[in-house]
Amino acid sequence: MSQIDEAFIQAYAAPQQPTNLPGAGEVPIAPPLTGLHGGPHMRMQPTESTATAEPVVFTPMPQQPRTTQVVQPQATHTNTWTPEPIPAPHYPTSVQPPVAQHAVAPPPAKVNNSISATPPPSVTPPSTERRPLSTFAAPEPAPTTAFQPVFEVDAFRWPKITDDLLSHHSDLLIPVAEHLLDVCEQGRSLVGIAGTRPNVGCATLLLSLARLVASVEKSVAIVDANFAKATLASDLGLEFQVGWENVLTGELPLAECVVKSLNDRMALLPLANAQAHANELLNSIHTSVTAGVLRYHYDLVLFNLGAAGQPPQDFAADGVVQQCKLDAGIIVADSERTGIDPMDTLISLFGSRCLGVIGNSAA
């Protein structure tokens, strides 16, 4: 057992009664105490006069006043002691009354960040609460949901054939436009227009319907998804060096490839050139992102799917329908020379989302 353990046992053991107790009437004489400096200290020995001595009266010295006001010392009493008063604090404090548990604490006061030439009337002690570093940084600007195309024109140059259709055959096109408006009210705003063969009038019908819908103050976006033959930009009198293909590859953001017509309440997402490998482009995440952004910012979005019933556009049209998740589709067919196979291909392409078939006898 170590010396430390023995010392702990001796300290916590029960004290033993000493054997050399003094007899009755004898007073033990303690050895003299040694002070800090080695000098002897006097030890008081009890005498008979101690029991009959008068009680000692202790009177504390009056405290010096801390202000200019004269403080009267308190009266002293026998065998009592008056504690020294607590000094006043050196900084102002405010003691709030206790708040009941059911009470609602008032909202914190707004912080005034303006600089004033005169100090405020009351000074609040600094708060010890830790603030996150983000509170010291400049506030970030509020996010905006506005979609602003970079390119703007006063108006599109519409093809003459659309002017003739709207002037002489508007009674045939207005019911189709009204049906599109009903579909938009149901939340189905992404509509694809596909033709059974090239030059069947798919782009012409799309532009005519877009003008009718925009005439009732609806915002319309038209997308050239005819990767085999991109013509919408040239049909509207535009020469564009970039297009949707640059968005699909991630080279440019969508806003830098859309042209906005101020007078027509319409926007165009063109294709700059025909794309032979459209399937690889449409597998990008930017395809669905394009459809989502246009759906959010425009009342109606019309996709020109071109001759979706024949290769190579049939694979590209299928990719647009699947990746953009089109809500509806319209088939444009030659009423005189349309065969069974192209029609079946387009019906299977849209499925139950097909709104109908429009026959073009002038194709």
Secondary structure, 3 states (H helix, E strand, C coil): CCHHHHHHHHHHCCCCCCCCCCCCCCCCCCCCEECCCCCEECCCCCCHHHHHCCCCCCCCCCCCCCCCCCCCCCCCCCCCCCCCCCCCCCCCCCCCCCCCCCCCCCCCCCCCCCCCCCCCCCCCCCCCCCCCHHHHCCCCCCCCCCCCCCEEECCCCCCHHHHHHHHHCHHHHHHHHHHHHHHHHCCCCEEEEEECCCCCCHHHHHHHHHHHHHCCCCCEEEEECCCCCCCHHHHCCCCCCCCHHHHHCCCCCHHHCCEEECCCCEEEECCCCCCCCHHHHHCCHHHHHHHHHHHHHCCEEEEEEECCCCCCHHHHHHHHHHHCCCCEEEEEEECCCCCHHHHHHHHHHHHHHEEEEEEECCC
